Amino acid sequence: MTTNIPTVDAYTHCGLSKYTPIEDVRRTMEAAGVERAVLAQHMGEFDNTYIGSVCAADPQRLAGVCLVDHTSDQSVRKLRACRDAGFKGVRYPSDVLRDAPHLFDEAADLGLILVLFFPDGIAGCVDDLRAFLKRCSGARAVITHLATPDLAVDPNLDGCRRQLELAEFESVHVQVSGMKMFSDYPHEPLHGLVAEVAESFGTSRLLWGSNYPVVGDVEDYRRDLQLLLNGGLPVPREAIPAIAGGNAVRLWFQDA
């Protein structure tokens, strides 16, 4: 068993209109031995005030990821306001890349980390992402939930593996998070994908995240973290501390 590893939940939800308030998130983190967290705004909520306030009150332990309405003519102003309020990142579902690609450039110019969500898979987005990353060299991005593998539609995960084409861009990270959405514990159908991502991107660009409370209760949270810490995922044992927390500290908290 791997012990005494400083851990960071690089992707959890927090809110009042959906999911759970910060007090519950903190209790869950404490029960699992997690020291810091990145709070990602949930889909459909464009009022980022609550997450902004809890992160501003504890910037050493909490970092915020905002969401903006990309269909609004105020989206750029809102994005800038979130950056000025202290948000470290912005969450973009794949339709932003299709319908408002200028927001990718704007986020990169503002120094925000792009937290990318692909509800319908990443395959159809790779070419546009490559064009963006070539245009905005150094833009920091995180592919969440292993690019949302769908074993029912793509049992061999061929489409999901297209994320490996982005490994050449050194500022792109991949998040091992939310695996319960795609397979039951211990998520063996995803182990091959985890191994390929680790090999292609390198373990310094892998992050662990819970996707709490989408994936279940505190026991589900703790069990998925222990799967990583105890060597249950196909990553080098010596890389576990970095994946469990060190990489996220460097990406999200280096100036905290």
N, C-alpha and C positions, 0 to 999 in steps of 0.2 A: 504493500500500500504506500502511495505517495502522501506524505503529510507535511504540515507546516508550509504550505504553498500560499502566498498572498493571492487571493482570487478577485477577479473583477467580472461581474456580469455585464458583458458588452452589449446586451440587448434585452431589456425588460420593459414592460408597459406600466404606466402610472397615470391615473386620472380620476376625475369625479363623475363624469357623465357616462363612463364605460370603464370596465375593469376595476381597478382597485386604487385606493389612496396611498400616499407615501408611507403612512404608518404601517400598513399591511405589507408593503414591499420591504420595508426595513425589517420587520419581524421575520419575514421569509428569508431574507439575506442573512440575518443573524443566526437563524436555525441551521442554515447551510454553511456557515462560516465564510460568507462572502463579504469583502471589505468595501468594495466600491461598485457603482452601477451606472450604466448609461440608460437614461429614460427616454424611450422612443414614443412619440405621439402616435395615438391610434388612428386608423383610417377614418375619415369623415369628420374629424375634429380639427378645426382651423383656429380655435382660440387656444393659444399656447401659454396663456397666463399662468395656469396652475403649475405646469412643469417648470416654467421659467422661474417662478417664485421659490419652489423647493430646491432647485439647483443653485440659485443665487444665495440661498441660506446656508448651503453646505457644498461649496465648490470643490473642496478637497476630496469629497466622496461621491459626488453626483455630477454627471454631465448630461445636458439636454439635447434632444433631437427634435426639431420642430417639423410641422407640416404646414404647407401653404396651398391655397386653392389655385392650382395652375390655370384654371379657366377664368380667373378674375383679372381685370385690367389693373388691379392693385397688387398683383402677385410679387412683382419686383420690390415695391415699397415694403410689403409685409416681410419679405425675405431679409431685406436690409435691417428692418426693425428687430427681427429676431436675432440677427447677428449682434446688433448693438445692445440687445438685452442679455447677451451672454451665452446664447445657444452655440454649441460646438458643431452641430451638424444639422442637416435637413434630410428628411425622409422622402424619397421619390419613388412612387410606383412606376411601372414601365410605361404607362400612358403619358407621363410627363415627357419622356424621351421622344415619343411619337408626336405629341400635340404642342409641346412648349419647350423645344430643345434649348432655347435661349436661357431658360432657367438653370440648366446645367452649367453653362458658361458663367452666368451671374454668381452661382454658388461657388464656383471655383475661384472667381475673382475676389470674392469676399473671404476666402480662406475656410469656408465651411466644408466639413466632411460629408460626402454624398453617401447616404445610407440607402441602398438600392433594393427594392422589393419587386420580385417578378412573379406575380400571382398566376400568370399563364406560362411560366417558363422563360428561360433566358435566350433560347435559341434564336428567336426572331429579333433580338435586340443587340446581338454581338457586333454586327457590322457598324451600327450607329454608335455604339459605345467605343469601338476602336477609333472611329473618326473623331469623336469628342476627346478621347484621351491623347490622341496625336495632336489635336488642336490646342488643348489645354494641358500641356506637359506638366506633370507633377500634381495634378488634381488628385486629391485623396478620396478614395471610394471604398465602400464596404459592400460586398455582395452578401446579402443576408440569407439565412436559412439554406445554405448550400445551393442557392439559386432555385429553390422551391422544386425539388424533384417530385415528379408524379409517377409513381410506380404503376398505377393502373393504366395510364395513357402511354407511358414510355418505360416499359419494364426493364429495358437494358440501359436506360438513362443516357441514351446517345445525345438527345437534345440538351440535357443538363450538362453534359461534359463539354459543351461548347464554351462554358466559362473558362476552361483551361486555356483557350486562345488569348485570354486577357492577362495571363501570367507574365507576359513580357513587360507589362507596365508595372514598375516597381512600387507605385503608390496605391495599387489595388490590393485589398485584403478580402479574405473570405471568412464568413462567420459560420461556425459549427453551432447551429442553434435550431430550436424548434423541431427536432427530429421526430418527436412523438406525433407531429402532424402528418407524417408520411409513413411511419412504420412503428410497430410496437417495440418496447424496450426488450432487448438491448440494441435494437435498430440494425440488426445484422445486414439487411438488404442495402443499407447505405454505407457499410464499412469500406467497400471497394472504392466508392466515390470519395470518401474521406481520405483514403490512402493516396488516390491520384491527385487530389487537390493539394495535399501536403507535399507531395513530390514536385508538383509543377510550380506552385507558388512559393514553396519553402515554408518551414514551420514558423518563421518569424512574421509571417503575414496571415496566420490563422488566429482567430479569436473565438473564445467560448462565450455563448450567450444562452440564456434560459428560454426566452420568449414567454416568460411568466406574465399573466396567468393563463395564457392561451393553451399551454401544454398541460395544465393540471394544477394540483395543489402543492403544498410545501414538500410533501414526500416525493412527488414526481420531480420537483425542482432539485432536491437533494440527490436523488438517485441518478439523474442525468449528469450532474456535476461529478459525482463519485465514479461514474463510468469512465470519465476522462482521467480523473486523478489516480484511479487504481489501475490504469493501463488497459482499460477495456476497449479503447479505440486504437485503430492501426496507425499510430503516430509514434515516433521515437520517444522512448521514455525520458530521455534527457531534455526533450522539447516540451514536456508537459507543463512545467512552471510558466514558460512563456505563453503557451496557448491559454492556460487557465487565468493568466492575469498580466504577465509582464508586457506582452504585446499591446494589450488594451491600455495599460498605464502610459506607454510610450505614445500611442496614438491619441488618446482622449484626455490625459491628465498631465502631460509633460510640463505645462505651464501653471498647474494648480498649486 
